[in-house]
């Protein structure tokens, strides 16, 4: 009888524990999903596909729990401190993870969400659907948006106010923020997602309630892509005018030298005749 009673007590304790903690875990995971979709989805998927950064499927198994929490809450500090994993990730993906000022509780919630997320139906599927539905970008329209020649639909500031990019006439843009030359090369297929979320604290303060439209994201991405291609072509073709100029200078010098010799050949007989 005592064993039966102990067994019932054990079952009751387990049931109570489940009823108390399961809703908390579910609530934590739900909160983590909200934060993930606000801060992380522009650069990461919950599956294995890489975007701007690595896919996060199985991250809690591949990395130590405390390391993951530290990197979520203080990525720039870990990179500056020379953490080997953080610096290796930066070397591989070329883009430093921004510091969103997340708390440890928020980081724990994100990790709880990643541990329960169904990668086949969440971010990977969302990223694929977004890529399929994205409108065709117009680089000329993107240039107009960047320079402010065309207004952003939701009232955001023109990119040129703070950013520069190769290929623009004149000074090339502002200097208050990072130069966006080769941004399409750095972000690759993830550029449009970054433009959609703008997961950087300063950009959130400017565009948080004035997001880019789908068409504006596509147009800007197309403009940055063309700017990168033109910059690369400029580097290649710059050698031709330089070589051509060098050739012209060489020809002028040769003609000058030959002309002087010819002139000297004419002068000598004349001078000799006068003597």
Secondary structure, 3 states (H helix, E strand, C coil): CHHHHHHHHHHHHHHHHHHHHHHHHHHHHHHHHHHHHHHHCCCCCCCCCCCCCCCCCCHHHHCCHHHHHHHHHCHHHHHHCCCHHHHHHHHHHCCCCCCCCCCHHHHHHHHHHHHHCCCCCCHHHHHHHHHHHCCCCCHHHHHHHHHCCCCCCCCCCCHHHCCECCCCCCCCECCCCCCCCCHHHHHHHHHHHHHHHCCCHHHHHHHCCCCCCHHHHHHHHHHHHHHHHHHHHHHHHHHHHHHHHHHHHHHHHHHHHHHHHHHHHHHHHHHHHHC
